[in-house]
Amino acid sequence: MELLKPYRAKIDTLDDAIVDLLAERMQVVREVAALKAEHGIPAVLEDRIEAVRERCARHGAEKGLDEELVRRLYTLLITHACDIEEEIIQKS
């Protein structure tokens, strides 16, 4: 459908940017995990998890996004990040 082509191209560009940011976020997670391993800090810090999830939900709401959608997305992201951190810490 030619009518949708420019919109699909824009969505593709945005999706690429989102994936790039996710990759950058996970690289920072790996750096944090190395520091946690070095200093004996556990991978999972429940208060930080909740703070990040709620901060992002509020920010999403300010941008017109559904807060629950943002919470679910961040629950998935944070769970994956914690898994990465646990793996790195266990290998140290």
N, C-alpha and C positions, 0 to 999 in steps of 0.2 A: 504494500500500500504506500504509494508515493507521498500521500498526504502526511503520513506519520514519520517518514524518513528523517526529517530534521530533528524531530523530537527523540527518536530512537538514537540518533547520533549523539545528541546532548546527554541522554541517559547513559549511553556507553562511556562517554567521556567522564561523567560524574562517577560511574561505577569504577572506572580505572583509578580515579583519584581516591575513592574510598578504599580500594584494595591497597593502594600505595600507602595510605595513612595507617591501615591495619598492619601492614608489614613493618612500618616504622614503629608503631606501638609495640609490636611483639619484640622488636629488637631492644627497645628500652626495657621491656619485661625481662629479657635475658640478662641485661646489664644489672638490673635490680636483683635478680636471682643470684648472680655472682657475688654481689655485695652482701646479700642476706646469708649466703653460705659462708662467706669470710667472717661474718660477725655473729653467727649463730642465731640469726633471726628466722623464725618460721616462715614458710611460704604463705600460709593462709593467715591473714590478719582480719578477722571478721569486722571490726569497726571500720577499717579502711574500705573493705568491700562495700559495706552498706553506704558509707559516705560517698564513694565514687558513683554507685548506682543511683543514689538519690540526687546528687548534684547534676548528673547527666539527665535524669528524668525531668528535673526542674528546668534545665537549660533547653531541653527538647520542647517542653511545654511553651517556653518563651518564644520558640521558633515555630510554634503551631503544630508540633508533633504530639501524638498520643503518648502520654507519660508511661502507660503500661507497656506499650510497644518498646519504648526506649529501655525500660527496666528489663524486659525480657531479652533484648539484644545485649545489654550489658551483663546480664547474668551469664549468658553464653560466652561472651568475650572474657569475662573475669574468670569463669570456670576454666576455660582453656589456658588463660595466663597462669593460673594457679597450678595447673597440671605441668606446664612448662617449667615453672619455678621449682616444683617438687622434684622433677626429673633432674634439673641442674644441681639442686642442693644435694640430692642423693648421690650424684656422681662425684661430688667434691669430697 
